[in-house]
Amino acid sequence: MNKIPYKVRTGVGVGLILWSVVAVIATIVWGSYGAPIWALILIPIIAVITFVIGVVFVPRTNADGTPIVIEKKPKVKRPKIRKAKRYKKPFMTDEEWREQEEEDDEMMFIEEVVEDD
């Protein structure tokens, strides 16, 4: 594997992985159109095999031979901000409640008078 150039290994590995994903999607689409059963079994098996081969082909080192290392970003510690407690405003003030009750009483009185007639 070391004799194969870096770019070729990367291209072949990524190409095989992409082909396996496309093959699975194509199998689902063809299955909805009524493809033969042998195709619905054989294509996913070949897709899994090519995915594994593609993972094997993808190089684990850079072109210069150094291993590929993903650097973790340090977490930024942010100061905790205390939120001021918000006091919820009541839905209706006491004065509005009194006005509402007076209106309800008037409506009940009007309804009683109308029912009596």
Rosetta blueprint (number, residue, H / E / L):
1 M L
2 N L
3 K L
4 I L
5 P L
6 Y H
7 K H
8 V H
9 R H
10 T H
11 G H
12 V H
13 G H
14 V H
15 G H
16 L H
17 I H
18 L H
19 W H
20 S H
21 V H
22 V H
23 A H
24 V H
25 I H
26 A H
27 T H
28 I H
29 V H
30 W H
31 G H
32 S H
33 Y L
34 G L
35 A L
36 P L
37 I H
38 W H
39 A H
40 L H
41 I H
42 L H
43 I H
44 P H
45 I H
46 I H
47 A H
48 V H
49 I H
50 T H
51 F H
52 V H
53 I H
54 G H
55 V H
56 V H
57 F H
58 V L
59 P L
60 R L
61 T E
62 N L
63 A L
64 D L
65 G L
66 T L
67 P E
68 I L
69 V L
70 I L
71 E L
72 K L
73 K L
74 P L
75 K L
76 V L
77 K L
78 R L
79 P L
80 K L
81 I L
82 R L
83 K L
84 A L
85 K L
86 R L
87 Y L
88 K L
89 K L
90 P L
91 F L
92 M L
93 T L
94 D H
95 E H
96 E H
97 W H
98 R H
99 E H
100 Q H
101 E H
102 E H
103 E H
104 D H
105 D H
106 E H
107 M H
108 M H
109 F H
110 I H
111 E H
112 E H
113 V H
114 V H
115 E H
116 D H
117 D L
